[in-house]
Amino acid sequence: MTLCAVPKPPTTDAAASMRRGACPSLAAPMLTGDGLLVRLRPLDSSLTLAQFCAIAEAANRFGNGILEITARGNLQVRGLSASTVPGLAEAIGAAEIAVPDGVAIETPPLAGFAPEEIADPRPLAAALREEIAARRAVLTLAPKLTIIVDGCGRFHLGDTVADLRLQAFRCGEDIRWTLCLAGTAATAKPVSSLRTEAVVPVVIRILEALSAIGPAARGRDLDIEAMRALCLPDGEDIGVAPAPAPMVSAVGVHHLGSGSTVLGLGLAYAQIDAASLAAFLRQAGELGAREIRLSPGHGFFLLGLEGEAAAIVQRLALSHGLRIAADDPRNHIATCAGSTGCASAWMDTKAMARLWVETVPDLLDGSLTLHLSGCLKGCARPKASALTLVGAPSGYALVVNGAAKDGANAYTDENGMKSALERLAGLLRQNKDAGESARSCLTRLGAARVSAAFEQG
């Protein structure tokens, strides 16, 4: 496994020219609207409280004081410059934080801790990292290529997209791994079932096939039948993993048996003030918290809390602006950095999110995700949403049942935005039946009626 080293300071030109198909690392930060951005993927998504504090303090010292957790559970430090990136790297090194580079190999946030998981996926993930690192000189792979190794505990990665997906299942007394390509647990294409000892050689053969296609090749570019042939004789057609259990909200207090408790927390709109986070972590540490597991959905778990301490820390988290409950309407809004952090954006997505929460609370009942995108790229949520609001030079475009890049159904300007939301709120109040979800109501009303309310009243 290769850990991060203190990089040479990047030049502004080099940072600016970095294509967005790559991942912004310490060695290759990305230029954004508020300076350089660095993304960190700690080993197994695990940090001690002291390490998380060190990152928060470094973000405050070397960046603009904004720390983010992405939809995939990675950390992002914003507002850096070419002269401050080395200082951030030194702080990370001093805190002894392991940040693997190369292919992203992801495991669930509570891997090795969740009692329901079929197998601890971390040893297999570590073996894959080691073998891929040993072949780095001959493998040329896409920068965002991702492998998921999922032991299928309560907080699995079934809804997370990956190029290669390995999912544990039981076969009699043995553990097998279903290998799938390109998608979530529900959409990925199954290739083969593998014994644990066969996984690494088979995955290496598939990565060699990807490398042969070219440096931009992803799992979707592979031929399924050809990959099944590559799995022989190691692969077996002895069944596939059952569908994962329905996703459980990570936000809240979770009792995992044998007296174990974890507290799931979320960042409001994916961001937090680094100084506020550091202060909260110190308070949590005084009450027994000892470890952090970063989680998909812009959040993290706190481990080590017992009994009433979890409830106390949960209340402290709320006072620092964190999401603490599954019914928090902010759980159901996806936002990009917006105009305060991206030169391409035409919308302050964080301020807009607050306006939606205040004006249309009935919409955010958990039945749908509202996507607020600063521009047509839709970075925060590339797939379709029930409602997507896109920033534009002349105002805002509403897309019903589509993605940011899809054609808009309605428009309004800056002055008309609040009135447009008030009309949407009125449409829901007047038409939503008792017990009906917001998504069901909007579907029943249809895109034309929703668009007309937003645009004209």
Order of alpha helices (4+ residues) and beta strands (2+ residues): alpha-beta-beta-beta-alpha-beta-beta-alpha-beta-alpha-beta-beta-beta-beta-alpha-alpha-beta-beta-beta-alpha-beta-beta-alpha-beta-alpha-beta-beta-beta-beta-alpha-alpha-alpha
